[in-house]
Amino acid sequence: DIDDTLTGNSDGITPLLDFLKENRDSIGFGVATGRDLDSAVQVLETYGFEPPDVIISSVGTEIYYTKDKVTDRGWAAHIRKKWKPQIIRETLENFHFLTLQENPEAQRSYKISYMLSDSITPENALPLLHTALSDKKLSYKLILSHGVYVDILPYRASKGHAVRYLSRKWKIPLQRLLTAGNSGNDHSMLSGRMRGI
C-alpha cells in the first residue's frame, strides 16, 4: 500500500530505496493502492521511487507492469464477470448518506467510489447497502476504508485477489510475497499465506 504505509515513515524511505536498488536483480517491487494509476505514479516519483515492477491500482481492479504501464488484460477479463455498474449506481443513488466521490479518477470501469456521511455509522450503513444490493441479486464486493470511503468492486476484485492472481500467473509462491497495508482495502492482501504486515 502507498498512503500511510509506504509513505507512513519518512525515515524508512531512504533505507528502503537503497535496499531495493541493491537487490534489483533478485527482488520484485510492486504497490497495491486505492489510487488510480497516474496518481500512484506521481506519489512514487515524489518520494524517489523508480517505477515498480507492478502497480495494482484502483483498489485491486487494475494491474499494470513496468515503467511502460502495460495493462494486464487477463485480469480485466477475469473480474468483468457479472459486473453491472449501472444497476449498482441506480440501486445506491437514493441513500442520503452516500455521495459519489467527485474526483473523476475515483470512478473507474471496475470501481464505484462513494463517501460515507457522518450522519450514520458504518455499522448501521453497511447492512443497508448490502441488503439493497443483494435484493437486486448483484454480484459485488463492498470495501470500507478509514470509516468513510466506500468502494464497490466486482466480486472477484480486491488488492488481495490481484496479488494472488499475480502469484499464479508468474508462478511466485504466496509465501515469497511480502505485503503491507493499514486500512480496510488492504485486508485481503494481509491474510492467508502471504507474509502480511
Buried (B, 14 or more C-beta within 10 A) or exposed (E): BBBEBBBEEEEEBEEBBEEBEEEEEEEBBBBBBBBBBEBBBEBBEEBEBEBBBBBBBBBBBBBBBEEEEEEBEEBBEBBEEEBBBEBBBEBBEEBEBBEBBEEEBBBBBBBBBBBBEEEBEBEEBBEBBEEBBEEEEBEBBBBBBEEEBBBBBBBBBBBBBBBBBBBEEEEEEBEEBEBBBBBBBBBBBBEEEBEBE
